[in-house]
Amino acid sequence: MSEVSDVLVNIEHAITRAKKAKKRLGNSPEEHNAQLALADALKELERTRTRLQKDAYFSGDELRLV
């Protein structure tokens, strides 16, 4: 489980960095595209974090089929 914990720490760091980058970007067309990409990345990172936490720490005795 320590490996899962390490992965969660890295995901949390990536979420924090993406939020910071999103705030620092301007409004030029290139930066607008980066804003959109960061917004999508944040959604996916948060979804991944939630799924990993639920599956690793709160799964119970259920076997999950992917």
PDB file of N, CA, C and O in Angstrom, chain B, residues numbered from 101:
ATOM      1  N   MET B 101       0.813  -1.200   0.000  1.00  0.00           N
ATOM      2  CA  MET B 101       0.000   0.000   0.000  1.00  0.00           C
ATOM      3  C   MET B 101       0.859   1.268   0.000  1.00  0.00           C
ATOM      4  O   MET B 101       0.372   2.351  -0.326  1.00  0.00           O
ATOM      5  N   SER B 102       2.118   1.133   0.360  1.00  0.00           N
ATOM      6  CA  SER B 102       2.970   2.325   0.334  1.00  0.00           C
ATOM      7  C   SER B 102       3.164   2.823  -1.098  1.00  0.00           C
ATOM      8  O   SER B 102       3.323   4.022  -1.326  1.00  0.00           O
ATOM      9  N   GLU B 103       3.149   1.905  -2.052  1.00  0.00           N
ATOM     10  CA  GLU B 103       3.263   2.315  -3.458  1.00  0.00           C
ATOM     11  C   GLU B 103       2.043   3.116  -3.881  1.00  0.00           C
ATOM     12  O   GLU B 103       2.167   4.114  -4.591  1.00  0.00           O
ATOM     13  N   VAL B 104       0.861   2.682  -3.446  1.00  0.00           N
ATOM     14  CA  VAL B 104      -0.373   3.407  -3.749  1.00  0.00           C
ATOM     15  C   VAL B 104      -0.307   4.802  -3.137  1.00  0.00           C
ATOM     16  O   VAL B 104      -0.679   5.786  -3.775  1.00  0.00           O
ATOM     17  N   SER B 105       0.163   4.877  -1.911  1.00  0.00           N
ATOM     18  CA  SER B 105       0.313   6.162  -1.241  1.00  0.00           C
ATOM     19  C   SER B 105       1.248   7.079  -2.022  1.00  0.00           C
ATOM     20  O   SER B 105       0.959   8.265  -2.186  1.00  0.00           O
ATOM     21  N   ASP B 106       2.357   6.544  -2.500  1.00  0.00           N
ATOM     22  CA  ASP B 106       3.309   7.340  -3.291  1.00  0.00           C
ATOM     23  C   ASP B 106       2.663   7.855  -4.581  1.00  0.00           C
ATOM     24  O   ASP B 106       2.877   9.001  -4.975  1.00  0.00           O
ATOM     25  N   VAL B 107       1.881   7.009  -5.226  1.00  0.00           N
ATOM     26  CA  VAL B 107       1.198   7.421  -6.452  1.00  0.00           C
ATOM     27  C   VAL B 107       0.200   8.530  -6.143  1.00  0.00           C
ATOM     28  O   VAL B 107       0.106   9.502  -6.893  1.00  0.00           O
ATOM     29  N   LEU B 108      -0.544   8.396  -5.049  1.00  0.00           N
ATOM     30  CA  LEU B 108      -1.501   9.434  -4.669  1.00  0.00           C
ATOM     31  C   LEU B 108      -0.811  10.761  -4.378  1.00  0.00           C
ATOM     32  O   LEU B 108      -1.335  11.821  -4.720  1.00  0.00           O
ATOM     33  N   VAL B 109       0.350  10.709  -3.754  1.00  0.00           N
ATOM     34  CA  VAL B 109       1.107  11.939  -3.491  1.00  0.00           C
ATOM     35  C   VAL B 109       1.503  12.602  -4.810  1.00  0.00           C
ATOM     36  O   VAL B 109       1.410  13.822  -4.950  1.00  0.00           O
ATOM     37  N   ASN B 110       1.939  11.804  -5.763  1.00  0.00           N
ATOM     38  CA  ASN B 110       2.315  12.356  -7.072  1.00  0.00           C
ATOM     39  C   ASN B 110       1.112  12.942  -7.800  1.00  0.00           C
ATOM     40  O   ASN B 110       1.228  13.984  -8.446  1.00  0.00           O
ATOM     41  N   ILE B 111      -0.030  12.293  -7.705  1.00  0.00           N
ATOM     42  CA  ILE B 111      -1.244  12.819  -8.336  1.00  0.00           C
ATOM     43  C   ILE B 111      -1.640  14.136  -7.680  1.00  0.00           C
ATOM     44  O   ILE B 111      -1.999  15.092  -8.366  1.00  0.00           O
ATOM     45  N   GLU B 112      -1.575  14.184  -6.351  1.00  0.00           N
ATOM     46  CA  GLU B 112      -1.890  15.427  -5.632  1.00  0.00           C
ATOM     47  C   GLU B 112      -0.955  16.561  -6.067  1.00  0.00           C
ATOM     48  O   GLU B 112      -1.389  17.697  -6.258  1.00  0.00           O
ATOM     49  N   HIS B 113       0.311  16.240  -6.217  1.00  0.00           N
ATOM     50  CA  HIS B 113       1.285  17.246  -6.657  1.00  0.00           C
ATOM     51  C   HIS B 113       0.944  17.726  -8.072  1.00  0.00           C
ATOM     52  O   HIS B 113       1.000  18.922  -8.356  1.00  0.00           O
ATOM     53  N   ALA B 114       0.598  16.801  -8.943  1.00  0.00           N
ATOM     54  CA  ALA B 114       0.243  17.168 -10.316  1.00  0.00           C
ATOM     55  C   ALA B 114      -1.007  18.051 -10.341  1.00  0.00           C
ATOM     56  O   ALA B 114      -1.076  18.997 -11.125  1.00  0.00           O
ATOM     57  N   ILE B 115      -1.986  17.756  -9.501  1.00  0.00           N
ATOM     58  CA  ILE B 115      -3.198  18.575  -9.421  1.00  0.00           C
ATOM     59  C   ILE B 115      -2.847  19.986  -8.961  1.00  0.00           C
ATOM     60  O   ILE B 115      -3.322  20.967  -9.532  1.00  0.00           O
ATOM     61  N   THR B 116      -2.020  20.083  -7.933  1.00  0.00           N
ATOM     62  CA  THR B 116      -1.611  21.384  -7.418  1.00  0.00           C
ATOM     63  C   THR B 116      -0.876  22.190  -8.474  1.00  0.00           C
ATOM     64  O   THR B 116      -1.145  23.378  -8.652  1.00  0.00           O
ATOM     65  N   ARG B 117       0.054  21.546  -9.180  1.00  0.00           N
ATOM     66  CA  ARG B 117       0.823  22.239 -10.221  1.00  0.00           C
ATOM     67  C   ARG B 117      -0.079  22.679 -11.375  1.00  0.00           C
ATOM     68  O   ARG B 117       0.088  23.779 -11.901  1.00  0.00           O
ATOM     69  N   ALA B 118      -1.027  21.838 -11.770  1.00  0.00           N
ATOM     70  CA  ALA B 118      -1.932  22.191 -12.867  1.00  0.00           C
ATOM     71  C   ALA B 118      -2.808  23.384 -12.483  1.00  0.00           C
ATOM     72  O   ALA B 118      -3.043  24.267 -13.308  1.00  0.00           O
ATOM     73  N   LYS B 119      -3.289  23.417 -11.248  1.00  0.00           N
ATOM     74  CA  LYS B 119      -4.096  24.554 -10.788  1.00  0.00           C
ATOM     75  C   LYS B 119      -3.271  25.835 -10.786  1.00  0.00           C
ATOM     76  O   LYS B 119      -3.751  26.891 -11.198  1.00  0.00           O
ATOM     77  N   LYS B 120      -2.032  25.738 -10.323  1.00  0.00           N
ATOM     78  CA  LYS B 120      -1.148  26.899 -10.295  1.00  0.00           C
ATOM     79  C   LYS B 120      -0.859  27.390 -11.724  1.00  0.00           C
ATOM     80  O   LYS B 120      -0.909  28.590 -11.993  1.00  0.00           O
ATOM     81  N   ALA B 121      -0.564  26.470 -12.617  1.00  0.00           N
ATOM     82  CA  ALA B 121      -0.281  26.836 -14.010  1.00  0.00           C
ATOM     83  C   ALA B 121      -1.500  27.485 -14.654  1.00  0.00           C
ATOM     84  O   ALA B 121      -1.365  28.455 -15.399  1.00  0.00           O
ATOM     85  N   LYS B 122      -2.684  26.958 -14.373  1.00  0.00           N
ATOM     86  CA  LYS B 122      -3.918  27.498 -14.934  1.00  0.00           C
ATOM     87  C   LYS B 122      -4.133  28.949 -14.496  1.00  0.00           C
ATOM     88  O   LYS B 122      -4.590  29.774 -15.287  1.00  0.00           O
ATOM     89  N   LYS B 123      -3.810  29.257 -13.256  1.00  0.00           N
ATOM     90  CA  LYS B 123      -3.961  30.613 -12.749  1.00  0.00           C
ATOM     91  C   LYS B 123      -2.961  31.575 -13.387  1.00  0.00           C
ATOM     92  O   LYS B 123      -3.272  32.749 -13.586  1.00  0.00           O
ATOM     93  N   ARG B 124      -1.769  31.087 -13.708  1.00  0.00           N
ATOM     94  CA  ARG B 124      -0.699  31.954 -14.210  1.00  0.00           C
ATOM     95  C   ARG B 124      -0.792  32.223 -15.708  1.00  0.00           C
ATOM     96  O   ARG B 124      -0.157  33.153 -16.204  1.00  0.00           O
ATOM     97  N   LEU B 125      -1.568  31.430 -16.433  1.00  0.00           N
ATOM     98  CA  LEU B 125      -1.667  31.613 -17.878  1.00  0.00           C
ATOM     99  C   LEU B 125      -2.474  32.858 -18.225  1.00  0.00           C
ATOM    100  O   LEU B 125      -3.373  33.258 -17.485  1.00  0.00           O
ATOM    101  N   GLY B 126      -2.142  33.455 -19.347  1.00  0.00           N
ATOM    102  CA  GLY B 126      -2.843  34.647 -19.809  1.00  0.00           C
ATOM    103  C   GLY B 126      -4.002  34.300 -20.721  1.00  0.00           C
ATOM    104  O   GLY B 126      -4.553  33.202 -20.654  1.00  0.00           O
ATOM    105  N   ASN B 127      -4.370  35.255 -21.581  1.00  0.00           N
ATOM    106  CA  ASN B 127      -5.536  35.093 -22.442  1.00  0.00           C
ATOM    107  C   ASN B 127      -5.208  35.019 -23.928  1.00  0.00           C
ATOM    108  O   ASN B 127      -6.109  35.133 -24.760  1.00  0.00           O
ATOM    109  N   SER B 128      -3.949  34.833 -24.275  1.00  0.00           N
ATOM    110  CA  SER B 128      -3.601  34.731 -25.694  1.00  0.00           C
ATOM    111  C   SER B 128      -4.172  33.414 -26.242  1.00  0.00           C
ATOM    112  O   SER B 128      -4.496  32.512 -25.470  1.00  0.00           O
ATOM    113  N   PRO B 129      -4.296  33.301 -27.569  1.00  0.00           N
ATOM    114  CA  PRO B 129      -4.851  32.065 -28.151  1.00  0.00           C
ATOM    115  C   PRO B 129      -4.076  30.805 -27.744  1.00  0.00           C
ATOM    116  O   PRO B 129      -4.671  29.765 -27.461  1.00  0.00           O
ATOM    117  N   GLU B 130      -2.759  30.910 -27.720  1.00  0.00           N
ATOM    118  CA  GLU B 130      -1.956  29.746 -27.330  1.00  0.00           C
ATOM    119  C   GLU B 130      -2.211  29.381 -25.868  1.00  0.00           C
ATOM    120  O   GLU B 130      -2.338  28.209 -25.514  1.00  0.00           O
ATOM    121  N   GLU B 131      -2.281  30.395 -25.045  1.00  0.00           N
ATOM    122  CA  GLU B 131      -2.504  30.141 -23.624  1.00  0.00           C
ATOM    123  C   GLU B 131      -3.932  29.681 -23.368  1.00  0.00           C
ATOM    124  O   GLU B 131      -4.189  28.938 -22.421  1.00  0.00           O
ATOM    125  N   HIS B 132      -4.858  30.122 -24.210  1.00  0.00           N
ATOM    126  CA  HIS B 132      -6.240  29.644 -24.081  1.00  0.00           C
ATOM    127  C   HIS B 132      -6.303  28.136 -24.310  1.00  0.00           C
ATOM    128  O   HIS B 132      -6.979  27.414 -23.577  1.00  0.00           O
ATOM    129  N   ASN B 133      -5.590  27.669 -25.338  1.00  0.00           N
ATOM    130  CA  ASN B 133      -5.547  26.225 -25.603  1.00  0.00           C
ATOM    131  C   ASN B 133      -4.926  25.472 -24.433  1.00  0.00           C
ATOM    132  O   ASN B 133      -5.384  24.387 -24.077  1.00  0.00           O
ATOM    133  N   ALA B 134      -3.892  26.043 -23.839  1.00  0.00           N
ATOM    134  CA  ALA B 134      -3.265  25.426 -22.666  1.00  0.00           C
ATOM    135  C   ALA B 134      -4.233  25.407 -21.492  1.00  0.00           C
ATOM    136  O   ALA B 134      -4.268  24.440 -20.732  1.00  0.00           O
ATOM    137  N   GLN B 135      -5.027  26.478 -21.335  1.00  0.00           N
ATOM    138  CA  GLN B 135      -6.046  26.532 -20.273  1.00  0.00           C
ATOM    139  C   GLN B 135      -7.033  25.374 -20.429  1.00  0.00           C
ATOM    140  O   GLN B 135      -7.370  24.692 -19.461  1.00  0.00           O
ATOM    141  N   LEU B 136      -7.487  25.165 -21.661  1.00  0.00           N
ATOM    142  CA  LEU B 136      -8.440  24.084 -21.926  1.00  0.00           C
ATOM    143  C   LEU B 136      -7.818  22.714 -21.635  1.00  0.00           C
ATOM    144  O   LEU B 136      -8.455  21.840 -21.048  1.00  0.00           O
ATOM    145  N   ALA B 137      -6.579  22.549 -22.053  1.00  0.00           N
ATOM    146  CA  ALA B 137      -5.889  21.278 -21.811  1.00  0.00           C
ATOM    147  C   ALA B 137      -5.690  21.039 -20.319  1.00  0.00           C
ATOM    148  O   ALA B 137      -5.861  19.918 -19.840  1.00  0.00           O
ATOM    149  N   LEU B 138      -5.332  22.086 -19.585  1.00  0.00           N
ATOM    150  CA  LEU B 138      -5.152  21.949 -18.141  1.00  0.00           C
ATOM    151  C   LEU B 138      -6.468  21.641 -17.439  1.00  0.00           C
ATOM    152  O   LEU B 138      -6.495  20.862 -16.487  1.00  0.00           O
ATOM    153  N   ALA B 139      -7.551  22.240 -17.896  1.00  0.00           N
ATOM    154  CA  ALA B 139      -8.866  21.961 -17.310  1.00  0.00           C
ATOM    155  C   ALA B 139      -9.229  20.486 -17.501  1.00  0.00           C
ATOM    156  O   ALA B 139      -9.720  19.838 -16.577  1.00  0.00           O
ATOM    157  N   ASP B 140      -8.986  19.965 -18.699  1.00  0.00           N
ATOM    158  CA  ASP B 140      -9.241  18.543 -18.954  1.00  0.00           C
ATOM    159  C   ASP B 140      -8.335  17.661 -18.106  1.00  0.00           C
ATOM    160  O   ASP B 140      -8.774  16.650 -17.557  1.00  0.00           O
ATOM    161  N   ALA B 141      -7.076  18.047 -18.004  1.00  0.00           N
ATOM    162  CA  ALA B 141      -6.129  17.272 -17.214  1.00  0.00           C
ATOM    163  C   ALA B 141      -6.540  17.252 -15.741  1.00  0.00           C
ATOM    164  O   ALA B 141      -6.448  16.217 -15.082  1.00  0.00           O
ATOM    165  N   LEU B 142      -6.990  18.389 -15.231  1.00  0.00           N
ATOM    166  CA  LEU B 142      -7.436  18.450 -13.837  1.00  0.00           C
ATOM    167  C   LEU B 142      -8.617  17.523 -13.589  1.00  0.00           C
ATOM    168  O   LEU B 142      -8.651  16.814 -12.583  1.00  0.00           O
ATOM    169  N   LYS B 143      -9.586  17.524 -14.499  1.00  0.00           N
ATOM    170  CA  LYS B 143     -10.737  16.626 -14.355  1.00  0.00           C
ATOM    171  C   LYS B 143     -10.282  15.169 -14.295  1.00  0.00           C
ATOM    172  O   LYS B 143     -10.726  14.405 -13.438  1.00  0.00           O
ATOM    173  N   GLU B 144      -9.399  14.796 -15.208  1.00  0.00           N
ATOM    174  CA  GLU B 144      -8.926  13.408 -15.267  1.00  0.00           C
ATOM    175  C   GLU B 144      -8.090  13.036 -14.043  1.00  0.00           C
ATOM    176  O   GLU B 144      -8.228  11.939 -13.501  1.00  0.00           O
ATOM    177  N   LEU B 145      -7.225  13.952 -13.613  1.00  0.00           N
ATOM    178  CA  LEU B 145      -6.397  13.681 -12.432  1.00  0.00           C
ATOM    179  C   LEU B 145      -7.259  13.516 -11.186  1.00  0.00           C
ATOM    180  O   LEU B 145      -7.016  12.623 -10.374  1.00  0.00           O
ATOM    181  N   GLU B 146      -8.258  14.370 -11.033  1.00  0.00           N
ATOM    182  CA  GLU B 146      -9.136  14.270  -9.875  1.00  0.00           C
ATOM    183  C   GLU B 146      -9.972  12.993  -9.922  1.00  0.00           C
ATOM    184  O   GLU B 146     -10.207  12.362  -8.892  1.00  0.00           O
ATOM    185  N   ARG B 147     -10.422  12.613 -11.122  1.00  0.00           N
ATOM    186  CA  ARG B 147     -11.170  11.367 -11.283  1.00  0.00           C
ATOM    187  C   ARG B 147     -10.282  10.163 -10.944  1.00  0.00           C
ATOM    188  O   ARG B 147     -10.716   9.226 -10.274  1.00  0.00           O
ATOM    189  N   THR B 148      -9.050  10.204 -11.413  1.00  0.00           N
ATOM    190  CA  THR B 148      -8.107   9.124 -11.144  1.00  0.00           C
ATOM    191  C   THR B 148      -7.791   9.028  -9.661  1.00  0.00           C
ATOM    192  O   THR B 148      -7.749   7.932  -9.103  1.00  0.00           O
ATOM    193  N   ARG B 149      -7.569  10.173  -9.018  1.00  0.00           N
ATOM    194  CA  ARG B 149      -7.293  10.191  -7.578  1.00  0.00           C
ATOM    195  C   ARG B 149      -8.453   9.570  -6.797  1.00  0.00           C
ATOM    196  O   ARG B 149      -8.244   8.729  -5.922  1.00  0.00           O
ATOM    197  N   THR B 150      -9.665   9.991  -7.120  1.00  0.00           N
ATOM    198  CA  THR B 150     -10.848   9.471  -6.424  1.00  0.00           C
ATOM    199  C   THR B 150     -10.981   7.965  -6.615  1.00  0.00           C
ATOM    200  O   THR B 150     -11.226   7.232  -5.656  1.00  0.00           O
ATOM    201  N   ARG B 151     -10.821   7.509  -7.840  1.00  0.00           N
ATOM    202  CA  ARG B 151     -10.952   6.073  -8.112  1.00  0.00           C
ATOM    203  C   ARG B 151      -9.882   5.277  -7.380  1.00  0.00           C
ATOM    204  O   ARG B 151     -10.180   4.233  -6.798  1.00  0.00           O
ATOM    205  N   LEU B 152      -8.649   5.750  -7.399  1.00  0.00           N
ATOM    206  CA  LEU B 152      -7.563   5.037  -6.729  1.00  0.00           C
ATOM    207  C   LEU B 152      -7.795   4.991  -5.216  1.00  0.00           C
ATOM    208  O   LEU B 152      -7.570   3.956  -4.588  1.00  0.00           O
ATOM    209  N   GLN B 153      -8.237   6.092  -4.636  1.00  0.00           N
ATOM    210  CA  GLN B 153      -8.515   6.103  -3.201  1.00  0.00           C
ATOM    211  C   GLN B 153      -9.626   5.124  -2.858  1.00  0.00           C
ATOM    212  O   GLN B 153      -9.502   4.351  -1.908  1.00  0.00           O
ATOM    213  N   LYS B 154     -10.702   5.151  -3.615  1.00  0.00           N
ATOM    214  CA  LYS B 154     -11.832   4.259  -3.338  1.00  0.00           C
ATOM    215  C   LYS B 154     -11.440   2.797  -3.509  1.00  0.00           C
ATOM    216  O   LYS B 154     -11.749   1.960  -2.661  1.00  0.00           O
ATOM    217  N   ASP B 155     -10.761   2.497  -4.605  1.00  0.00           N
ATOM    218  CA  ASP B 155     -10.404   1.100  -4.889  1.00  0.00           C
ATOM    219  C   ASP B 155      -9.343   0.564  -3.939  1.00  0.00           C
ATOM    220  O   ASP B 155      -9.366  -0.615  -3.586  1.00  0.00           O
ATOM    221  N   ALA B 156      -8.418   1.412  -3.526  1.00  0.00           N
ATOM    222  CA  ALA B 156      -7.315   0.943  -2.681  1.00  0.00           C
ATOM    223  C   ALA B 156      -7.675   0.924  -1.202  1.00  0.00           C
ATOM    224  O   ALA B 156      -7.312  -0.011  -0.487  1.00  0.00           O
ATOM    225  N   TYR B 157      -8.377   1.936  -0.742  1.00  0.00           N
ATOM    226  CA  TYR B 157      -8.593   2.068   0.694  1.00  0.00           C
ATOM    227  C   TYR B 157     -10.009   1.748   1.158  1.00  0.00           C
ATOM    228  O   TYR B 157     -10.212   1.414   2.325  1.00  0.00           O
ATOM    229  N   PHE B 158     -10.989   1.844   0.267  1.00  0.00           N
ATOM    230  CA  PHE B 158     -12.367   1.662   0.688  1.00  0.00           C
ATOM    231  C   PHE B 158     -13.099   0.597  -0.114  1.00  0.00           C
ATOM    232  O   PHE B 158     -14.323   0.640  -0.234  1.00  0.00           O
ATOM    233  N   SER B 159     -12.364  -0.347  -0.657  1.00  0.00           N
ATOM    234  CA  SER B 159     -12.973  -1.326  -1.551  1.00  0.00           C
ATOM    235  C   SER B 159     -13.722  -2.431  -0.815  1.00  0.00           C
ATOM    236  O   SER B 159     -14.632  -3.031  -1.386  1.00  0.00           O
ATOM    237  N   GLY B 160     -13.373  -2.709   0.407  1.00  0.00           N
ATOM    238  CA  GLY B 160     -14.014  -3.813   1.123  1.00  0.00           C
ATOM    239  C   GLY B 160     -13.577  -5.141   0.549  1.00  0.00           C
ATOM    240  O   GLY B 160     -12.438  -5.293   0.107  1.00  0.00           O
ATOM    241  N   ASP B 161     -14.482  -6.102   0.556  1.00  0.00           N
ATOM    242  CA  ASP B 161     -14.162  -7.439   0.059  1.00  0.00           C
ATOM    243  C   ASP B 161     -14.608  -7.655  -1.380  1.00  0.00           C
ATOM    244  O   ASP B 161     -14.542  -8.774  -1.890  1.00  0.00           O
ATOM    245  N   GLU B 162     -15.058  -6.600  -2.031  1.00  0.00           N
ATOM    246  CA  GLU B 162     -15.571  -6.727  -3.385  1.00  0.00           C
ATOM    247  C   GLU B 162     -14.411  -6.847  -4.379  1.00  0.00           C
ATOM    248  O   GLU B 162     -13.363  -6.222  -4.217  1.00  0.00           O
ATOM    249  N   LEU B 163     -14.627  -7.652  -5.394  1.00  0.00           N
ATOM    250  CA  LEU B 163     -13.684  -7.757  -6.499  1.00  0.00           C
ATOM    251  C   LEU B 163     -14.207  -6.895  -7.630  1.00  0.00           C
ATOM    252  O   LEU B 163     -15.329  -7.096  -8.096  1.00  0.00           O
ATOM    253  N   ARG B 164     -13.419  -5.948  -8.072  1.00  0.00           N
ATOM    254  CA  ARG B 164     -13.856  -5.037  -9.126  1.00  0.00           C
ATOM    255  C   ARG B 164     -13.389  -5.545 -10.475  1.00  0.00           C
ATOM    256  O   ARG B 164     -12.207  -5.829 -10.668  1.00  0.00           O
ATOM    257  N   LEU B 165     -14.314  -5.656 -11.400  1.00  0.00           N
ATOM    258  CA  LEU B 165     -13.997  -6.034 -12.768  1.00  0.00           C
ATOM    259  C   LEU B 165     -13.913  -4.782 -13.605  1.00  0.00           C
ATOM    260  O   LEU B 165     -14.855  -3.991 -13.649  1.00  0.00           O
ATOM    261  N   VAL B 166     -12.796  -4.599 -14.267  1.00  0.00           N
ATOM    262  CA  VAL B 166     -12.599  -3.391 -15.068  1.00  0.00           C
ATOM    263  C   VAL B 166     -13.072  -3.617 -16.462  1.00  0.00           C
ATOM    264  O   VAL B 166     -12.991  -2.715 -17.295  1.00  0.00           O
TER     265      VAL B 166
END
